[in-house]
Amino acid sequence: MKFETVIGLEVHVEMATKSKIFCSCSAEFGGEQNDHVCPACCGMPGMLPIVNKKVVDLGMTAGMMLNCHINRTTTFDKKSYYYPDLPAAYQTTQWFAPVAVNGTVEIETANGKKPIRIKQIHMEEDAGKLVHDDWTGTSLVDFNRTSVPLIEIVSQPDLSSADEVVAYLERLRSLLRFAKVSDCRMEQGSMRCDVNLSVRPEGSDKLGVRTEMKNMNSLSAIVRAIEYETARHIDAIENGTEELVQETRRWDDVKGKSFAMRSKETAGDYRYFPDPNIMPIVIDDAWYDSIKASLPEFPEVKKARYTAGLGLSDYDADILTGSRALCDCFEGALAVCGNAKEAANWLISDCMNVLNKKQLTADQLTVSGKALGELIVLVSDGKVGRGNAKKILEAMFEQELSPARYAEENGFIVSNDTGLIEKTVREAIAADPKAVADFKGGKEKALMALFGKCMKQLKGNCDPQVLRTMLIDEINKA
């Protein structure tokens, strides 16, 4: 018998806000344990929540990016359950009127395009983090993450393979990063998902027994978990190796297995009820329209414009549209220098090299597009050599500066002082007669060796073509 896998995802995304959802504590990742906490996010009695408007803005933005209907009146509810990292013994979330419902995301795999339905997007607070110490056999709680704002994106069970799940998560990550809803860094836990999976005979419309694997934060681990769990379900049905039950499971990526954690709760177990401390949020036309107007151009639309309108290659356009920060910088640079290819080259090659050295992602690029465009113009006009331009670029990562002023203050402006160039050329030729003889013998690399020595002596402040011409002339005289 052939089986098909049925998968639905609950994707948790931490929103890019400076403060938490119901208090003014920092929502920044990291920090000393229990440093970003206050009586409100620690669940102390008598503390009243105040909704962070930015969270609602980003919740609406996410909904619009995923083609959802935005509920004009949205409410918060209490979800009751006890766990050590949940200090109030309930989570403030949305159940009765989430911020967004009924969306669609289109994915593409080797099997073609497929729409994935979004059931809802709701805003909620994150829980704390348990830190297990195997040496002492104790568990500690870090409440820094408590009340960090989340959206949970709940899909319908429309996914049927690990490939589709990866394509769906990558699409969500691309759209949410582009809209600056979240950095979606799975390695930091700002994007993680619960995988709900069942199998059924191919062609059947009846869902099988569903299991849930919690808090998956690695695409590779998700693929392995889906493949393992699918095989486990099929083996249980075909060979009776175990009785499948609705439960929550934990994936152990080292052992390559999933393990039962607890029986799967139902909505009734959580005893949802409206939070009496938070009034309903009414989204009027002006608020709705302002968020709608702030939406970015979709990545695929930008790519088409970059390739068809600006003549960039698919490769260059793919890299640029992989990050909103790269796109913003590219368009700012292009507005100044007017050369799309040069702007793309500087970003994809030079800027990415600096980011890699600093172990930063493309989304963490802070260089001004205007300043980058000014630097490109300095190089194209022959006022600054390429080598020195790279030094200026590295300085631009450290501070906001004017490339022209910085070049002048640091002696990077090209000086075509023919007397100085001629003196430098003659000294280089006199110091390396072998290179002169090799070049005369047809070895082009010998000329480049002399060229490099001269450029180093001149600190890059020379027109390369002028230097090359003078070198060849002097060698021919020798």
Protein Blocks (a to p, Z undefined) as FASTA:
>chain_A
ZZddddddddddddddfbdfkbcbdfbegjjehklgcfklnopghiacdddfklmmmmmm
mmmmnopacdfbdcddddddddfklmnopacddfklcfbehiadddddfkopcddddfbd
cdddddddddddfknopacddfklgopacddddddffbfbfklmmmmmmmmmmmmmmnom
agoiaknopaccddddddddehiabdcdddddehiabfklmmmmmmmmmmmmmmmmmnop
accddddddddfknopacdfbdcddfklnopacdfkbccddddfklmmmmmmmpccdfkl
mmmmmmmmnopafklmmmmmmpfklmmmmmmmmmmnopaklmmmmmmmmmmmmmmmnopa
fklpcbdfklmmmmmmmmmnopacfklmmmmmmmmmmpccdfklmmmmnopaccfdfklm
mmmmmmmmmmmmmlmmmmmnopaklmmmmmmmmmmmnnopacfklmmmmmmmmmmmZZ
